[in-house]
Amino acid sequence: MSHPLRLGIAGLGTVGIGTVKIIQAHAALLTARSGREIVISAVSARSRGKDRGADLSVYGWEDDPAALAAREDVDVFVELMGGAEGTALDATRAAIAAGKDVVTANKAMLAHHGNELAAMAEEKGLVIRFEAAVAGGIPVVKALTEGLAGNEIRRVMGVMNGTCNYILTRMENAGLPYGDVFEEARGLGYLEADPSLDVDGIDAGHKLSLLAAIAFGKKVSFDDVELEGIGRISIDDIRRAGDMGYRIKLLGVAQETGRGLEQRMTPCLVPADSPLGQLQGGTNMVVLEGDSVGQIVLRGAGAGAGPTASAVMADVIEIARGSRISTFGQPASLLATPVPARANSPAPYYLRMELSDKPGALAKVATVLGDEGVSIDRMRQYGHEDTSAPVLIVTHKTTRDAIDHALKRLPATGVVSAEPVAIRIETV
């Protein structure tokens, strides 16, 4: 049997300690499955004396992660610190410079610097693996780079942030407004230290940009992802979408169109009886569509110590087995520069608006929509107050441009008493 694969683990939070525990608990199993002993040489974290619930005394310690990355007794640098810049990025660059393969769970770093890091690594014959960076324990990166490598990918779609899915399903199930559930999620520790990473779609957008790079053979282009968070989704939207057979999800979609690469992470309505519509709580789901295989649905835990550490170890085992796959599924030098395309493929839209209780109000709205080529499929009016009435409209397929043009014209009608809400209805 070959010599052990020696790891240096930087970052001993929940995922880092989860990884340590897997190695300690399943040493013989890991050896049997990889054909090579997997050991930890040294670790690094901010605080050395903290009780982390695992015996770390047998490993070397480095206060500086970059020093850990350069150690001679480390073959693979396992970066679990997080953050797009700073220590994590510096240490990863140091590891590549020192000739180490890299395993990381850091979607932000790869979304912003993945092109540079992939080129650096591949120039030296090294690999960067990041299964844990996207959808936790779901093996979606492996599915795209290996299992579906014989397919032309048509679309990547999914719910990729468990916190947002928890908030939306909790609002629906408990009948609570967004603000209450947001604070509940904060109290439960579900939100990032900067909550905007979750609720504004940034975290999920990072993941989508990485999957799009693999799926479509493009350089990572997170700056081109259209982002819209869930902060404007009201309990009324959730209830009324439910009345019409839909649920609201923060949905990522990437697809190559005649105009370029479309990437969006925005609230969408999906059929309540679809796999995405039935997704509850903090679970993630990724849907992959290939020309030969059709539609593949992957569902599982999108975060947490166990699932994410499981994904880290899957990458470590692949390296131990001798697998040398390019970072984004093909050599970085062959990845094309994407042409960004705004999401404008036709789809039905959900429109919610408050109309003044005046004769002819609905007719004026219908006229504006019709002038912009937006036709109404269904319309529903709810019980109204003295001065306004909530109205829900589902359109036939149309473009976002047509919807936006209509929404800009509606205030001039004098019958719209609040800013309308428009949400795309996605075909799944």
N, C-alpha and C positions, 0 to 999 in steps of 0.2 A: 504494500500500500504506500502511496506517495506521502510526502511530509504534510503535516497539518496545515490547514488554511488558518492564518492568524489574523484576528480582527483587532482593530482599534476603534472603540465606540465613543463618539463624542456626543454628549447629551444624555443625561440620566434622568429624564422625566418619565412620564408614564410609558412611553413607547420604548425608550432606552432600557428601562428596567424590565419591561416586558420581554424585550429581546434577550437580555441577560438570563432571565428566568427560563426561557425556552431552551437556551443552550445548556443551562445547568440541569434542567429536568429531562432533556431528551438527547443527551450526548450520544448514546449508542445508536439511537434511531437516526439521528442526523448523519452519523458516520456511515451507517448501512445504506442510506438513501443517496448520499453524495459520493460514496466510495473514498471518502477522505475525512479525517478527523477535523472538526471545526472547533477552534479554541479562541479564547479572548486573551490577548497579550496585555492590553492596557486600556484604560478608560480616562475620560475627562469630563468635568462638569464644573459649575461655578463654585460649589461648596463641597469640600472633601469630607467634612465630618457629619453631614446630614444622614440620618437613618432612612434608608430607601427600601427597606424590607427585603434586601438580598445581600448575600455575603460578597463583598467586593475586595476583601483583604488579600485575596490570592492574585490580584491583577496589579499591573503597574499603574501608576497614576501620573497624569500630566495636567498641570494647571492650564497650560496653553494648548488648545486644540490643534494649532498648526504644528506644534512640537510632537504631538501624538501622531499626526499625519506623516511626519518625517521619520518616525522610529524605524530602525532596521528590522525589528521583530513584528512589524505590521505589514500584511499583504493587502488587506482590504480596509479602507477607511469608511466607517459607517457613520454618516453625518445625520444626527437626530436632534440638532439644536434648533433648527428653524430660523426664519428670517431671510429676506431677499438679499440683504447686504451684510456688511460687517463680518463678525467672527466666522459665521458659517461659510460665507463665500471665500474669505481669505484662507480658511483651513482646507476647503475643497480644492482651491487652486494649488495650495501647498502639497496636498496629497498627489495631485496629478503630476506636479513638477517632480515629486519624489518617486514617481513610477508606481503609484498604488491605484488599484481599481477602487471605485467608489460605489457605495450603496447609500441612497438618501431617501428620506421621506419629505423632502423640502420642495413642495410645489412652487412656492413663491420664488425661491432662488432659481429654479429651472425655467419658470415662466419668464423671468427677466434676463437671465444669463445663460440659459440652456444652450443656445447656439454657440456661444463662445466656449463653454465648458466641453460640449460634445466635440468640437473641433480640436481643442487642446488634447483631450483624452485619446481620440482616434489617431491623431498624429503620432502618439506614443504607443499605439497598439493596446490601449487600455479601454475598459468599459465603465460606463456609468449606468447603473440600474436604479429604477425609481418606482417599482410597483406600489410601494407604500405611500407614494405621493398623491395617488389618484384613487378615490373611492375605497380607502381603507383596505379591508380584507378581500375585496372583489378583484380577481386576477384579470383585470381588463387590459392592462398594458401587455401582458403575455398573450391574451387573446388576439390583440391586434397585430403584434409583432410576429407571432408564431402561428397560432391556430387559424387565423384568417388571412395569412400572408398570401394565399392564392386568390384572394378576392379583390376586385375593385370596390372599395368602400364607398357606398352611396350617401350614408348619413350616420352621424354619431349623435346620440340624443340621451339625455338622462337627468335624473335628480342626483346632484353631486354634493349637496351640503345638507347633512343630517339635521343641523340646527334649524335651518329654514323649514325643512319638512316637518320637524317637530312643532314649530310655531304654528304653521298653517293647519296641521291636523288637529292640534290642541285647540286652536280657535274654533274649528268646526265642531269637534266632539264636545267641547265644554261650553260653547256659545259665548266665548270670552273675546273682548276686543284685543287688537294687536298690542297695545301698550301693556295690558295686564300680563299677557303671555310672554312678552319680551322680558319683563321684570322677573317673571317666574323662571324663564330660561337662564337669566343671569344668576339668579339665586341657586340654581341647580348646577352651575358651573359649565353650562353648555356653550356659552358664548366665548369667543376669543377675548383677550384683554382689550383689544380694539374691536368692539362689536360690529363696526362697519364692514370688517372683513367678511363676516357672515351675512348680515342682513342686507348689505348692498350688493351682494353677488360677487365680490372680489375673489374670495377663496375659491368658489366654484368656477369662476372665470379662469383662474390660474389652471385648474384641472382640465377644463375644456380646451384651452390652448395647447396643452401638452398632447391630449388625445388627437386633436386636429392635426398636429404636426406629424404624428405617426400615421394616421388614417389617410392623409392626402399627400404625404411626401413633401411637406412644406417646412420652412423654418418656423420656429415658434414665434407667434405674433400676438402676444397678449394685449398689446396696445390697440389692436384692431377688434377686440371682442366688444360687442355692444352689451353694456351692462345696465341693468335696472333692478333695483332691490325690491323687497316685499313691503316696505314701509307704508305704501299707499293702499295696500290691500285691507279693506275693511271687513268686519264681520258681515255686513250687508252683502258685499260682493260674494263672500263665501256661501252665504245662505241662498242667494239668488242664483248663483251658478249651480248650486246643488238642485234647486227647483227645476233647472232645465237640463239636468243629467250630466253636469260637469263638476270637476274639482279643480282647484287652483294649485299649481305647483311652480316653484322656481325651477325652470326647465332650461337646460343647456342644449343647444342645437348647433351642429357644425355640418356644413355641406358645401361641396363645390358646385358652383352654378356657372352659367355662361358669362356672368358678370365678374366672377372671382370667388374667393373663399368667404363664405358667410359664417360668422361665429357670433352667437348671441346667448346671453344668460339673462333671461327675463321671465317675469311671471307669465304663465300661459294657462289656458283652460285645456284640460284633457278629459276625455270621456270617463265618467266615474267607474265604469265597468272594465276599463282597460287596465293592464298591469301597472302602468304609472299611476292611474287614478286610484287604485287600491293600495298604493304604498303608504304605510302609516309610520308615524314616529320618526326616529332618527335613522331609519334605514335608507340606504342608497340604492339606486337602480340605474344601470347603463344599458341602452339599447343600441346595438350595432347592426347595420344593414349592409350586406354585401351582395354583389351581383350574382354570385353562384349559391351562396348559403342562404340567402334571404335574411330574415330578421332573427337575431340572437338577443335574448334578454338575460342580463346578469343582475342578480339581486343579492344584497347582503349588508353586513355591518360596515358603515362607511367611516367609522372612527373608533377610538378606544384602544386601550393598551394591547389587548389580546389580538384583535383583528389586524391592527396596523403592524404589530410586531411579527405576526404571522407572515405578512407580505414582505417585511424586511428579510425574514429568514428564507423565504422563497427565492429572493434574489441572491442571497449569500450561497444557498445550495446550488443554484445554477452556475455561479462562478466556480464553486468547488468542483462541479462536474466538468468544467472546461468550456462552458458555453461563452461565446464571444460575439454577442449580437450588438450591432451599432446602437447608439443611444436611442435614436428615434426610428429604428427599424431599417434604415438604410444609411450609407455613409453621409456624414454631415456635409461633405463637399458636393453631394448630389441633391441636397434638399433645395427646392426652388423657393425663391422669394415670393410670398403670397401677394396676390392682388386683392386687397380688402373689398368686400361687397356688403353694402348695407342690406339688412334683412328686408327684402321686398318681394319675396315669392308669395303668390296669392294664397290667402287663407281666410276663413271666416273670422269675424271679430265680435267680441262681446263689448257692448257700449252701455255704460251706466251714466245717467244724467238726471239732474233735478230740473224739471220744467215748471215754469210759472203756471199757475192755474188760470189760464186765459184761453178764450175760444181760439181755435186754430193753431195752438202751440205745436201739436204733433204734426200737423200738415207742414208747418214751416221747417221743422227738423227734417221731415221726409224729403222736402224739396231740396234742401241743402245737400243731403246725402245723395239724392238722385243726380243733382247737377255734377257731383264729383264721381259719378259712376258707381256709387255704393248702393246696392239694392238690399232691401230688408227681407230677411227670411222669417224671423219671428219677432214679436214685440209684446211686452207685458208691462202693464201699469199696476203699481201697488197702491195700497191705501195712502191717501195723501193728507198733508197738513192744510191749514187754511190758505197758504199762499203758494205752495209748491207741491209737485207730485213726482215721486221717483219713477223713472221709466227705464226699462231694460230692453235693449235691442240686440238681436243676433243677426249679423249680416250674412249674405252669401259671400263666396270667396271674393276677396278684393286685395289691394295692396296697402301696405302701411302708408305709402305716400298719399294715396287717395283718402285714407282715414284722417291723416294729419291735415290735409287741405280742408276737409270738411270740418274738423274740430276748430280750426282757426276761424272759420266763417260763422260758426254757431253763435258766438256772443253778439254778433251784429243783428241777429234775429230778434233780440230782446226778450226771448222766452226761456233762456237757459240761466238758472239762478245759481249754479255752482259749476266748478270746472269738471267737465266730463272725464270719465275713466274709460280707457280703451285697452282691452287685453286680447291678445291673439288666441285663437282656438287652434291647437296643434293637432294634426292628423297623426295618430300613433298606431 
